[in-house]
């Protein structure tokens, strides 16, 4: 069975291997590629659902749906870099969910817009 969507965008999935700063001994993020320039399908969530208000603070949140084949090893501790959108970095906030064809996985991505 073929996928009902086109994998037409390049995405890099990165994982944080951590590290310690030499001068002060504090933890730092160190992101390395897990899947490099992987073909995927990215679809934005409609703008009407993207704005939230919390404690009187209004934020614009950009959410997208990411679908990939064979990405079962991707976890919520990773992030995605969308190369077709100017190397936009988005955090993975939900998933993986296996689609009906049992080959593709879906994730929910989020980034804050200024």
Phi and psi restraints in degrees (range 20) as a CNS / XPLOR table:
assign (resid 1 and name C) (resid 2 and name N)
       (resid 2 and name CA) (resid 2 and name C) 1.0 -87.6 20.0 2
assign (resid 2 and name N) (resid 2 and name CA)
       (resid 2 and name C) (resid 3 and name N) 1.0 158.8 20.0 2
assign (resid 2 and name C) (resid 3 and name N)
       (resid 3 and name CA) (resid 3 and name C) 1.0 -71.6 20.0 2
assign (resid 3 and name N) (resid 3 and name CA)
       (resid 3 and name C) (resid 4 and name N) 1.0 141.8 20.0 2
assign (resid 3 and name C) (resid 4 and name N)
       (resid 4 and name CA) (resid 4 and name C) 1.0 -82.0 20.0 2
assign (resid 4 and name N) (resid 4 and name CA)
       (resid 4 and name C) (resid 5 and name N) 1.0 19.1 20.0 2
assign (resid 4 and name C) (resid 5 and name N)
       (resid 5 and name CA) (resid 5 and name C) 1.0 -148.0 20.0 2
assign (resid 5 and name N) (resid 5 and name CA)
       (resid 5 and name C) (resid 6 and name N) 1.0 161.0 20.0 2
assign (resid 5 and name C) (resid 6 and name N)
       (resid 6 and name CA) (resid 6 and name C) 1.0 -97.1 20.0 2
assign (resid 6 and name N) (resid 6 and name CA)
       (resid 6 and name C) (resid 7 and name N) 1.0 132.7 20.0 2
assign (resid 6 and name C) (resid 7 and name N)
       (resid 7 and name CA) (resid 7 and name C) 1.0 -89.8 20.0 2
assign (resid 7 and name N) (resid 7 and name CA)
       (resid 7 and name C) (resid 8 and name N) 1.0 91.6 20.0 2
assign (resid 7 and name C) (resid 8 and name N)
       (resid 8 and name CA) (resid 8 and name C) 1.0 -123.6 20.0 2
assign (resid 8 and name N) (resid 8 and name CA)
       (resid 8 and name C) (resid 9 and name N) 1.0 12.7 20.0 2
assign (resid 8 and name C) (resid 9 and name N)
       (resid 9 and name CA) (resid 9 and name C) 1.0 -129.5 20.0 2
assign (resid 9 and name N) (resid 9 and name CA)
       (resid 9 and name C) (resid 10 and name N) 1.0 146.8 20.0 2
assign (resid 9 and name C) (resid 10 and name N)
       (resid 10 and name CA) (resid 10 and name C) 1.0 -92.6 20.0 2
assign (resid 10 and name N) (resid 10 and name CA)
       (resid 10 and name C) (resid 11 and name N) 1.0 131.8 20.0 2
assign (resid 10 and name C) (resid 11 and name N)
       (resid 11 and name CA) (resid 11 and name C) 1.0 -133.7 20.0 2
assign (resid 11 and name N) (resid 11 and name CA)
       (resid 11 and name C) (resid 12 and name N) 1.0 138.4 20.0 2
assign (resid 11 and name C) (resid 12 and name N)
       (resid 12 and name CA) (resid 12 and name C) 1.0 -110.4 20.0 2
assign (resid 12 and name N) (resid 12 and name CA)
       (resid 12 and name C) (resid 13 and name N) 1.0 127.4 20.0 2
assign (resid 12 and name C) (resid 13 and name N)
       (resid 13 and name CA) (resid 13 and name C) 1.0 -96.8 20.0 2
assign (resid 13 and name N) (resid 13 and name CA)
       (resid 13 and name C) (resid 14 and name N) 1.0 128.3 20.0 2
assign (resid 13 and name C) (resid 14 and name N)
       (resid 14 and name CA) (resid 14 and name C) 1.0 -116.5 20.0 2
assign (resid 14 and name N) (resid 14 and name CA)
       (resid 14 and name C) (resid 15 and name N) 1.0 149.3 20.0 2
assign (resid 14 and name C) (resid 15 and name N)
       (resid 15 and name CA) (resid 15 and name C) 1.0 -123.6 20.0 2
assign (resid 15 and name N) (resid 15 and name CA)
       (resid 15 and name C) (resid 16 and name N) 1.0 150.4 20.0 2
assign (resid 15 and name C) (resid 16 and name N)
       (resid 16 and name CA) (resid 16 and name C) 1.0 -91.5 20.0 2
assign (resid 16 and name N) (resid 16 and name CA)
       (resid 16 and name C) (resid 17 and name N) 1.0 117.0 20.0 2
assign (resid 16 and name C) (resid 17 and name N)
       (resid 17 and name CA) (resid 17 and name C) 1.0 -94.1 20.0 2
assign (resid 17 and name N) (resid 17 and name CA)
       (resid 17 and name C) (resid 18 and name N) 1.0 -0.6 20.0 2
assign (resid 17 and name C) (resid 18 and name N)
       (resid 18 and name CA) (resid 18 and name C) 1.0 68.5 20.0 2
assign (resid 18 and name N) (resid 18 and name CA)
       (resid 18 and name C) (resid 19 and name N) 1.0 -170.0 20.0 2
assign (resid 18 and name C) (resid 19 and name N)
       (resid 19 and name CA) (resid 19 and name C) 1.0 160.1 20.0 2
assign (resid 19 and name N) (resid 19 and name CA)
       (resid 19 and name C) (resid 20 and name N) 1.0 174.2 20.0 2
assign (resid 19 and name C) (resid 20 and name N)
       (resid 20 and name CA) (resid 20 and name C) 1.0 -128.4 20.0 2
assign (resid 20 and name N) (resid 20 and name CA)
       (resid 20 and name C) (resid 21 and name N) 1.0 131.9 20.0 2
assign (resid 20 and name C) (resid 21 and name N)
       (resid 21 and name CA) (resid 21 and name C) 1.0 -69.6 20.0 2
assign (resid 21 and name N) (resid 21 and name CA)
       (resid 21 and name C) (resid 22 and name N) 1.0 136.4 20.0 2
assign (resid 21 and name C) (resid 22 and name N)
       (resid 22 and name CA) (resid 22 and name C) 1.0 -65.8 20.0 2
assign (resid 22 and name N) (resid 22 and name CA)
       (resid 22 and name C) (resid 23 and name N) 1.0 -44.2 20.0 2
assign (resid 22 and name C) (resid 23 and name N)
       (resid 23 and name CA) (resid 23 and name C) 1.0 -68.6 20.0 2
assign (resid 23 and name N) (resid 23 and name CA)
       (resid 23 and name C) (resid 24 and name N) 1.0 -43.5 20.0 2
assign (resid 23 and name C) (resid 24 and name N)
       (resid 24 and name CA) (resid 24 and name C) 1.0 -117.1 20.0 2
assign (resid 24 and name N) (resid 24 and name CA)
       (resid 24 and name C) (resid 25 and name N) 1.0 -9.6 20.0 2
assign (resid 24 and name C) (resid 25 and name N)
       (resid 25 and name CA) (resid 25 and name C) 1.0 76.0 20.0 2
assign (resid 25 and name N) (resid 25 and name CA)
       (resid 25 and name C) (resid 26 and name N) 1.0 18.8 20.0 2
assign (resid 25 and name C) (resid 26 and name N)
       (resid 26 and name CA) (resid 26 and name C) 1.0 -89.4 20.0 2
assign (resid 26 and name N) (resid 26 and name CA)
       (resid 26 and name C) (resid 27 and name N) 1.0 153.1 20.0 2
assign (resid 26 and name C) (resid 27 and name N)
       (resid 27 and name CA) (resid 27 and name C) 1.0 -70.8 20.0 2
assign (resid 27 and name N) (resid 27 and name CA)
       (resid 27 and name C) (resid 28 and name N) 1.0 139.6 20.0 2
assign (resid 27 and name C) (resid 28 and name N)
       (resid 28 and name CA) (resid 28 and name C) 1.0 -130.2 20.0 2
assign (resid 28 and name N) (resid 28 and name CA)
       (resid 28 and name C) (resid 29 and name N) 1.0 155.9 20.0 2
assign (resid 28 and name C) (resid 29 and name N)
       (resid 29 and name CA) (resid 29 and name C) 1.0 -84.7 20.0 2
assign (resid 29 and name N) (resid 29 and name CA)
       (resid 29 and name C) (resid 30 and name N) 1.0 139.3 20.0 2
assign (resid 29 and name C) (resid 30 and name N)
       (resid 30 and name CA) (resid 30 and name C) 1.0 -138.4 20.0 2
assign (resid 30 and name N) (resid 30 and name CA)
       (resid 30 and name C) (resid 31 and name N) 1.0 96.0 20.0 2
assign (resid 30 and name C) (resid 31 and name N)
       (resid 31 and name CA) (resid 31 and name C) 1.0 -88.2 20.0 2
assign (resid 31 and name N) (resid 31 and name CA)
       (resid 31 and name C) (resid 32 and name N) 1.0 128.8 20.0 2
assign (resid 31 and name C) (resid 32 and name N)
       (resid 32 and name CA) (resid 32 and name C) 1.0 -127.0 20.0 2
assign (resid 32 and name N) (resid 32 and name CA)
       (resid 32 and name C) (resid 33 and name N) 1.0 151.5 20.0 2
assign (resid 32 and name C) (resid 33 and name N)
       (resid 33 and name CA) (resid 33 and name C) 1.0 -65.0 20.0 2
assign (resid 33 and name N) (resid 33 and name CA)
       (resid 33 and name C) (resid 34 and name N) 1.0 137.1 20.0 2
assign (resid 33 and name C) (resid 34 and name N)
       (resid 34 and name CA) (resid 34 and name C) 1.0 -105.5 20.0 2
assign (resid 34 and name N) (resid 34 and name CA)
       (resid 34 and name C) (resid 35 and name N) 1.0 -48.0 20.0 2
assign (resid 34 and name C) (resid 35 and name N)
       (resid 35 and name CA) (resid 35 and name C) 1.0 -124.8 20.0 2
assign (resid 35 and name N) (resid 35 and name CA)
       (resid 35 and name C) (resid 36 and name N) 1.0 120.9 20.0 2
assign (resid 35 and name C) (resid 36 and name N)
       (resid 36 and name CA) (resid 36 and name C) 1.0 -103.2 20.0 2
assign (resid 36 and name N) (resid 36 and name CA)
       (resid 36 and name C) (resid 37 and name N) 1.0 122.4 20.0 2
assign (resid 36 and name C) (resid 37 and name N)
       (resid 37 and name CA) (resid 37 and name C) 1.0 46.3 20.0 2
assign (resid 37 and name N) (resid 37 and name CA)
       (resid 37 and name C) (resid 38 and name N) 1.0 58.2 20.0 2
assign (resid 37 and name C) (resid 38 and name N)
       (resid 38 and name CA) (resid 38 and name C) 1.0 -89.9 20.0 2
assign (resid 38 and name N) (resid 38 and name CA)
       (resid 38 and name C) (resid 39 and name N) 1.0 137.5 20.0 2
assign (resid 38 and name C) (resid 39 and name N)
       (resid 39 and name CA) (resid 39 and name C) 1.0 -70.8 20.0 2
assign (resid 39 and name N) (resid 39 and name CA)
       (resid 39 and name C) (resid 40 and name N) 1.0 134.3 20.0 2
assign (resid 39 and name C) (resid 40 and name N)
       (resid 40 and name CA) (resid 40 and name C) 1.0 -152.2 20.0 2
assign (resid 40 and name N) (resid 40 and name CA)
       (resid 40 and name C) (resid 41 and name N) 1.0 173.3 20.0 2
assign (resid 40 and name C) (resid 41 and name N)
       (resid 41 and name CA) (resid 41 and name C) 1.0 -116.9 20.0 2
assign (resid 41 and name N) (resid 41 and name CA)
       (resid 41 and name C) (resid 42 and name N) 1.0 126.1 20.0 2
assign (resid 41 and name C) (resid 42 and name N)
       (resid 42 and name CA) (resid 42 and name C) 1.0 -121.5 20.0 2
assign (resid 42 and name N) (resid 42 and name CA)
       (resid 42 and name C) (resid 43 and name N) 1.0 127.4 20.0 2
assign (resid 42 and name C) (resid 43 and name N)
       (resid 43 and name CA) (resid 43 and name C) 1.0 -131.3 20.0 2
assign (resid 43 and name N) (resid 43 and name CA)
       (resid 43 and name C) (resid 44 and name N) 1.0 127.6 20.0 2
assign (resid 43 and name C) (resid 44 and name N)
       (resid 44 and name CA) (resid 44 and name C) 1.0 -72.7 20.0 2
assign (resid 44 and name N) (resid 44 and name CA)
       (resid 44 and name C) (resid 45 and name N) 1.0 147.0 20.0 2
assign (resid 44 and name C) (resid 45 and name N)
       (resid 45 and name CA) (resid 45 and name C) 1.0 -78.3 20.0 2
assign (resid 45 and name N) (resid 45 and name CA)
       (resid 45 and name C) (resid 46 and name N) 1.0 145.1 20.0 2
assign (resid 45 and name C) (resid 46 and name N)
       (resid 46 and name CA) (resid 46 and name C) 1.0 -57.7 20.0 2
assign (resid 46 and name N) (resid 46 and name CA)
       (resid 46 and name C) (resid 47 and name N) 1.0 142.4 20.0 2
assign (resid 46 and name C) (resid 47 and name N)
       (resid 47 and name CA) (resid 47 and name C) 1.0 -60.6 20.0 2
assign (resid 47 and name N) (resid 47 and name CA)
       (resid 47 and name C) (resid 48 and name N) 1.0 -27.8 20.0 2
assign (resid 47 and name C) (resid 48 and name N)
       (resid 48 and name CA) (resid 48 and name C) 1.0 -63.5 20.0 2
assign (resid 48 and name N) (resid 48 and name CA)
       (resid 48 and name C) (resid 49 and name N) 1.0 -20.2 20.0 2
assign (resid 48 and name C) (resid 49 and name N)
       (resid 49 and name CA) (resid 49 and name C) 1.0 -105.1 20.0 2
assign (resid 49 and name N) (resid 49 and name CA)
       (resid 49 and name C) (resid 50 and name N) 1.0 4.8 20.0 2
assign (resid 49 and name C) (resid 50 and name N)
       (resid 50 and name CA) (resid 50 and name C) 1.0 -93.1 20.0 2
assign (resid 50 and name N) (resid 50 and name CA)
       (resid 50 and name C) (resid 51 and name N) 1.0 -16.4 20.0 2
assign (resid 50 and name C) (resid 51 and name N)
       (resid 51 and name CA) (resid 51 and name C) 1.0 -96.7 20.0 2
assign (resid 51 and name N) (resid 51 and name CA)
       (resid 51 and name C) (resid 52 and name N) 1.0 137.5 20.0 2
assign (resid 51 and name C) (resid 52 and name N)
       (resid 52 and name CA) (resid 52 and name C) 1.0 -130.6 20.0 2
assign (resid 52 and name N) (resid 52 and name CA)
       (resid 52 and name C) (resid 53 and name N) 1.0 153.0 20.0 2
assign (resid 52 and name C) (resid 53 and name N)
       (resid 53 and name CA) (resid 53 and name C) 1.0 -123.8 20.0 2
assign (resid 53 and name N) (resid 53 and name CA)
       (resid 53 and name C) (resid 54 and name N) 1.0 125.0 20.0 2
assign (resid 53 and name C) (resid 54 and name N)
       (resid 54 and name CA) (resid 54 and name C) 1.0 -133.4 20.0 2
assign (resid 54 and name N) (resid 54 and name CA)
       (resid 54 and name C) (resid 55 and name N) 1.0 119.3 20.0 2
assign (resid 54 and name C) (resid 55 and name N)
       (resid 55 and name CA) (resid 55 and name C) 1.0 54.2 20.0 2
assign (resid 55 and name N) (resid 55 and name CA)
       (resid 55 and name C) (resid 56 and name N) 1.0 39.7 20.0 2
assign (resid 55 and name C) (resid 56 and name N)
       (resid 56 and name CA) (resid 56 and name C) 1.0 79.6 20.0 2
assign (resid 56 and name N) (resid 56 and name CA)
       (resid 56 and name C) (resid 57 and name N) 1.0 -2.1 20.0 2
assign (resid 56 and name C) (resid 57 and name N)
       (resid 57 and name CA) (resid 57 and name C) 1.0 -99.9 20.0 2
assign (resid 57 and name N) (resid 57 and name CA)
       (resid 57 and name C) (resid 58 and name N) 1.0 122.7 20.0 2
assign (resid 57 and name C) (resid 58 and name N)
       (resid 58 and name CA) (resid 58 and name C) 1.0 -98.9 20.0 2
assign (resid 58 and name N) (resid 58 and name CA)
       (resid 58 and name C) (resid 59 and name N) 1.0 126.9 20.0 2
assign (resid 58 and name C) (resid 59 and name N)
       (resid 59 and name CA) (resid 59 and name C) 1.0 -124.0 20.0 2
assign (resid 59 and name N) (resid 59 and name CA)
       (resid 59 and name C) (resid 60 and name N) 1.0 142.4 20.0 2
assign (resid 59 and name C) (resid 60 and name N)
       (resid 60 and name CA) (resid 60 and name C) 1.0 -93.6 20.0 2
assign (resid 60 and name N) (resid 60 and name CA)
       (resid 60 and name C) (resid 61 and name N) 1.0 118.4 20.0 2
assign (resid 60 and name C) (resid 61 and name N)
       (resid 61 and name CA) (resid 61 and name C) 1.0 -114.9 20.0 2
assign (resid 61 and name N) (resid 61 and name CA)
       (resid 61 and name C) (resid 62 and name N) 1.0 125.8 20.0 2
assign (resid 61 and name C) (resid 62 and name N)
       (resid 62 and name CA) (resid 62 and name C) 1.0 -97.1 20.0 2
assign (resid 62 and name N) (resid 62 and name CA)
       (resid 62 and name C) (resid 63 and name N) 1.0 122.0 20.0 2
assign (resid 62 and name C) (resid 63 and name N)
       (resid 63 and name CA) (resid 63 and name C) 1.0 -117.6 20.0 2
assign (resid 63 and name N) (resid 63 and name CA)
       (resid 63 and name C) (resid 64 and name N) 1.0 145.3 20.0 2
assign (resid 63 and name C) (resid 64 and name N)
       (resid 64 and name CA) (resid 64 and name C) 1.0 -140.4 20.0 2
assign (resid 64 and name N) (resid 64 and name CA)
       (resid 64 and name C) (resid 65 and name N) 1.0 157.0 20.0 2
assign (resid 64 and name C) (resid 65 and name N)
       (resid 65 and name CA) (resid 65 and name C) 1.0 -106.1 20.0 2
assign (resid 65 and name N) (resid 65 and name CA)
       (resid 65 and name C) (resid 66 and name N) 1.0 130.0 20.0 2
assign (resid 65 and name C) (resid 66 and name N)
       (resid 66 and name CA) (resid 66 and name C) 1.0 -115.3 20.0 2
assign (resid 66 and name N) (resid 66 and name CA)
       (resid 66 and name C) (resid 67 and name N) 1.0 126.1 20.0 2
assign (resid 66 and name C) (resid 67 and name N)
       (resid 67 and name CA) (resid 67 and name C) 1.0 -121.6 20.0 2
assign (resid 67 and name N) (resid 67 and name CA)
       (resid 67 and name C) (resid 68 and name N) 1.0 131.7 20.0 2
assign (resid 67 and name C) (resid 68 and name N)
       (resid 68 and name CA) (resid 68 and name C) 1.0 -141.8 20.0 2
assign (resid 68 and name N) (resid 68 and name CA)
       (resid 68 and name C) (resid 69 and name N) 1.0 151.7 20.0 2
assign (resid 68 and name C) (resid 69 and name N)
       (resid 69 and name CA) (resid 69 and name C) 1.0 -91.9 20.0 2
assign (resid 69 and name N) (resid 69 and name CA)
       (resid 69 and name C) (resid 70 and name N) 1.0 135.5 20.0 2
assign (resid 69 and name C) (resid 70 and name N)
       (resid 70 and name CA) (resid 70 and name C) 1.0 63.6 20.0 2
assign (resid 70 and name N) (resid 70 and name CA)
       (resid 70 and name C) (resid 71 and name N) 1.0 37.6 20.0 2
assign (resid 70 and name C) (resid 71 and name N)
       (resid 71 and name CA) (resid 71 and name C) 1.0 -111.5 20.0 2
assign (resid 71 and name N) (resid 71 and name CA)
       (resid 71 and name C) (resid 72 and name N) 1.0 37.5 20.0 2
assign (resid 71 and name C) (resid 72 and name N)
       (resid 72 and name CA) (resid 72 and name C) 1.0 -65.7 20.0 2
assign (resid 72 and name N) (resid 72 and name CA)
       (resid 72 and name C) (resid 73 and name N) 1.0 -19.9 20.0 2
assign (resid 72 and name C) (resid 73 and name N)
       (resid 73 and name CA) (resid 73 and name C) 1.0 -82.8 20.0 2
assign (resid 73 and name N) (resid 73 and name CA)
       (resid 73 and name C) (resid 74 and name N) 1.0 -5.1 20.0 2
assign (resid 73 and name C) (resid 74 and name N)
       (resid 74 and name CA) (resid 74 and name C) 1.0 -77.6 20.0 2
assign (resid 74 and name N) (resid 74 and name CA)
       (resid 74 and name C) (resid 75 and name N) 1.0 135.6 20.0 2
assign (resid 74 and name C) (resid 75 and name N)
       (resid 75 and name CA) (resid 75 and name C) 1.0 -124.8 20.0 2
assign (resid 75 and name N) (resid 75 and name CA)
       (resid 75 and name C) (resid 76 and name N) 1.0 175.4 20.0 2
assign (resid 75 and name C) (resid 76 and name N)
       (resid 76 and name CA) (resid 76 and name C) 1.0 -69.2 20.0 2
assign (resid 76 and name N) (resid 76 and name CA)
       (resid 76 and name C) (resid 77 and name N) 1.0 -14.2 20.0 2
assign (resid 76 and name C) (resid 77 and name N)
       (resid 77 and name CA) (resid 77 and name C) 1.0 -83.8 20.0 2
assign (resid 77 and name N) (resid 77 and name CA)
       (resid 77 and name C) (resid 78 and name N) 1.0 0.3 20.0 2
assign (resid 77 and name C) (resid 78 and name N)
       (resid 78 and name CA) (resid 78 and name C) 1.0 -104.1 20.0 2
assign (resid 78 and name N) (resid 78 and name CA)
       (resid 78 and name C) (resid 79 and name N) 1.0 174.5 20.0 2
assign (resid 78 and name C) (resid 79 and name N)
       (resid 79 and name CA) (resid 79 and name C) 1.0 -138.6 20.0 2
assign (resid 79 and name N) (resid 79 and name CA)
       (resid 79 and name C) (resid 80 and name N) 1.0 163.5 20.0 2
assign (resid 79 and name C) (resid 80 and name N)
       (resid 80 and name CA) (resid 80 and name C) 1.0 -117.6 20.0 2
assign (resid 80 and name N) (resid 80 and name CA)
       (resid 80 and name C) (resid 81 and name N) 1.0 140.8 20.0 2
assign (resid 80 and name C) (resid 81 and name N)
       (resid 81 and name CA) (resid 81 and name C) 1.0 -112.5 20.0 2
assign (resid 81 and name N) (resid 81 and name CA)
       (resid 81 and name C) (resid 82 and name N) 1.0 117.5 20.0 2
assign (resid 81 and name C) (resid 82 and name N)
       (resid 82 and name CA) (resid 82 and name C) 1.0 -92.7 20.0 2
assign (resid 82 and name N) (resid 82 and name CA)
       (resid 82 and name C) (resid 83 and name N) 1.0 104.7 20.0 2
assign (resid 82 and name C) (resid 83 and name N)
       (resid 83 and name CA) (resid 83 and name C) 1.0 -71.3 20.0 2
assign (resid 83 and name N) (resid 83 and name CA)
       (resid 83 and name C) (resid 84 and name N) 1.0 -32.6 20.0 2
assign (resid 83 and name C) (resid 84 and name N)
       (resid 84 and name CA) (resid 84 and name C) 1.0 -73.5 20.0 2
assign (resid 84 and name N) (resid 84 and name CA)
       (resid 84 and name C) (resid 85 and name N) 1.0 -8.2 20.0 2
assign (resid 84 and name C) (resid 85 and name N)
       (resid 85 and name CA) (resid 85 and name C) 1.0 -115.4 20.0 2
assign (resid 85 and name N) (resid 85 and name CA)
       (resid 85 and name C) (resid 86 and name N) 1.0 34.9 20.0 2
assign (resid 85 and name C) (resid 86 and name N)
       (resid 86 and name CA) (resid 86 and name C) 1.0 75.0 20.0 2
assign (resid 86 and name N) (resid 86 and name CA)
       (resid 86 and name C) (resid 87 and name N) 1.0 35.7 20.0 2
assign (resid 86 and name C) (resid 87 and name N)
       (resid 87 and name CA) (resid 87 and name C) 1.0 57.2 20.0 2
assign (resid 87 and name N) (resid 87 and name CA)
       (resid 87 and name C) (resid 88 and name N) 1.0 44.3 20.0 2
assign (resid 87 and name C) (resid 88 and name N)
       (resid 88 and name CA) (resid 88 and name C) 1.0 -71.5 20.0 2
assign (resid 88 and name N) (resid 88 and name CA)
       (resid 88 and name C) (resid 89 and name N) 1.0 130.2 20.0 2
assign (resid 88 and name C) (resid 89 and name N)
       (resid 89 and name CA) (resid 89 and name C) 1.0 -95.9 20.0 2
assign (resid 89 and name N) (resid 89 and name CA)
       (resid 89 and name C) (resid 90 and name N) 1.0 128.2 20.0 2
assign (resid 89 and name C) (resid 90 and name N)
       (resid 90 and name CA) (resid 90 and name C) 1.0 -131.8 20.0 2
assign (resid 90 and name N) (resid 90 and name CA)
       (resid 90 and name C) (resid 91 and name N) 1.0 142.6 20.0 2
assign (resid 90 and name C) (resid 91 and name N)
       (resid 91 and name CA) (resid 91 and name C) 1.0 -87.1 20.0 2
assign (resid 91 and name N) (resid 91 and name CA)
       (resid 91 and name C) (resid 92 and name N) 1.0 149.3 20.0 2
assign (resid 91 and name C) (resid 92 and name N)
       (resid 92 and name CA) (resid 92 and name C) 1.0 -87.1 20.0 2
assign (resid 92 and name N) (resid 92 and name CA)
       (resid 92 and name C) (resid 93 and name N) 1.0 120.6 20.0 2
assign (resid 92 and name C) (resid 93 and name N)
       (resid 93 and name CA) (resid 93 and name C) 1.0 -111.2 20.0 2
assign (resid 93 and name N) (resid 93 and name CA)
       (resid 93 and name C) (resid 94 and name N) 1.0 -12.3 20.0 2
assign (resid 93 and name C) (resid 94 and name N)
       (resid 94 and name CA) (resid 94 and name C) 1.0 -155.3 20.0 2
assign (resid 94 and name N) (resid 94 and name CA)
       (resid 94 and name C) (resid 95 and name N) 1.0 149.1 20.0 2
assign (resid 94 and name C) (resid 95 and name N)
       (resid 95 and name CA) (resid 95 and name C) 1.0 116.1 20.0 2
assign (resid 95 and name N) (resid 95 and name CA)
       (resid 95 and name C) (resid 96 and name N) 1.0 179.1 20.0 2
assign (resid 95 and name C) (resid 96 and name N)
       (resid 96 and name CA) (resid 96 and name C) 1.0 -81.1 20.0 2
assign (resid 96 and name N) (resid 96 and name CA)
       (resid 96 and name C) (resid 97 and name N) 1.0 146.9 20.0 2
assign (resid 96 and name C) (resid 97 and name N)
       (resid 97 and name CA) (resid 97 and name C) 1.0 -120.3 20.0 2
assign (resid 97 and name N) (resid 97 and name CA)
       (resid 97 and name C) (resid 98 and name N) 1.0 125.8 20.0 2
assign (resid 97 and name C) (resid 98 and name N)
       (resid 98 and name CA) (resid 98 and name C) 1.0 -80.7 20.0 2
assign (resid 98 and name N) (resid 98 and name CA)
       (resid 98 and name C) (resid 99 and name N) 1.0 131.5 20.0 2
assign (resid 98 and name C) (resid 99 and name N)
       (resid 99 and name CA) (resid 99 and name C) 1.0 -80.1 20.0 2
assign (resid 99 and name N) (resid 99 and name CA)
       (resid 99 and name C) (resid 100 and name N) 1.0 171.1 20.0 2
assign (resid 99 and name C) (resid 100 and name N)
       (resid 100 and name CA) (resid 100 and name C) 1.0 -58.9 20.0 2
assign (resid 100 and name N) (resid 100 and name CA)
       (resid 100 and name C) (resid 101 and name N) 1.0 -29.1 20.0 2
assign (resid 100 and name C) (resid 101 and name N)
       (resid 101 and name CA) (resid 101 and name C) 1.0 -77.3 20.0 2
assign (resid 101 and name N) (resid 101 and name CA)
       (resid 101 and name C) (resid 102 and name N) 1.0 -5.6 20.0 2
assign (resid 101 and name C) (resid 102 and name N)
       (resid 102 and name CA) (resid 102 and name C) 1.0 63.1 20.0 2
assign (resid 102 and name N) (resid 102 and name CA)
       (resid 102 and name C) (resid 103 and name N) 1.0 17.7 20.0 2
assign (resid 102 and name C) (resid 103 and name N)
       (resid 103 and name CA) (resid 103 and name C) 1.0 -121.5 20.0 2
assign (resid 103 and name N) (resid 103 and name CA)
       (resid 103 and name C) (resid 104 and name N) 1.0 -26.2 20.0 2
assign (resid 103 and name C) (resid 104 and name N)
       (resid 104 and name CA) (resid 104 and name C) 1.0 -109.1 20.0 2
assign (resid 104 and name N) (resid 104 and name CA)
       (resid 104 and name C) (resid 105 and name N) 1.0 148.2 20.0 2
assign (resid 104 and name C) (resid 105 and name N)
       (resid 105 and name CA) (resid 105 and name C) 1.0 -119.7 20.0 2
assign (resid 105 and name N) (resid 105 and name CA)
       (resid 105 and name C) (resid 106 and name N) 1.0 149.9 20.0 2
assign (resid 105 and name C) (resid 106 and name N)
       (resid 106 and name CA) (resid 106 and name C) 1.0 -121.9 20.0 2
assign (resid 106 and name N) (resid 106 and name CA)
       (resid 106 and name C) (resid 107 and name N) 1.0 140.7 20.0 2
assign (resid 106 and name C) (resid 107 and name N)
       (resid 107 and name CA) (resid 107 and name C) 1.0 -131.2 20.0 2
assign (resid 107 and name N) (resid 107 and name CA)
       (resid 107 and name C) (resid 108 and name N) 1.0 155.3 20.0 2
assign (resid 107 and name C) (resid 108 and name N)
       (resid 108 and name CA) (resid 108 and name C) 1.0 -105.9 20.0 2
assign (resid 108 and name N) (resid 108 and name CA)
       (resid 108 and name C) (resid 109 and name N) 1.0 129.7 20.0 2
assign (resid 108 and name C) (resid 109 and name N)
       (resid 109 and name CA) (resid 109 and name C) 1.0 -112.2 20.0 2
assign (resid 109 and name N) (resid 109 and name CA)
       (resid 109 and name C) (resid 110 and name N) 1.0 156.6 20.0 2
assign (resid 109 and name C) (resid 110 and name N)
       (resid 110 and name CA) (resid 110 and name C) 1.0 -148.3 20.0 2
assign (resid 110 and name N) (resid 110 and name CA)
       (resid 110 and name C) (resid 111 and name N) 1.0 140.6 20.0 2
assign (resid 110 and name C) (resid 111 and name N)
       (resid 111 and name CA) (resid 111 and name C) 1.0 -144.7 20.0 2
assign (resid 111 and name N) (resid 111 and name CA)
       (resid 111 and name C) (resid 112 and name N) 1.0 150.2 20.0 2
assign (resid 111 and name C) (resid 112 and name N)
       (resid 112 and name CA) (resid 112 and name C) 1.0 -91.9 20.0 2
assign (resid 112 and name N) (resid 112 and name CA)
       (resid 112 and name C) (resid 113 and name N) 1.0 133.2 20.0 2
assign (resid 112 and name C) (resid 113 and name N)
       (resid 113 and name CA) (resid 113 and name C) 1.0 -101.5 20.0 2
assign (resid 113 and name N) (resid 113 and name CA)
       (resid 113 and name C) (resid 114 and name N) 1.0 143.1 20.0 2
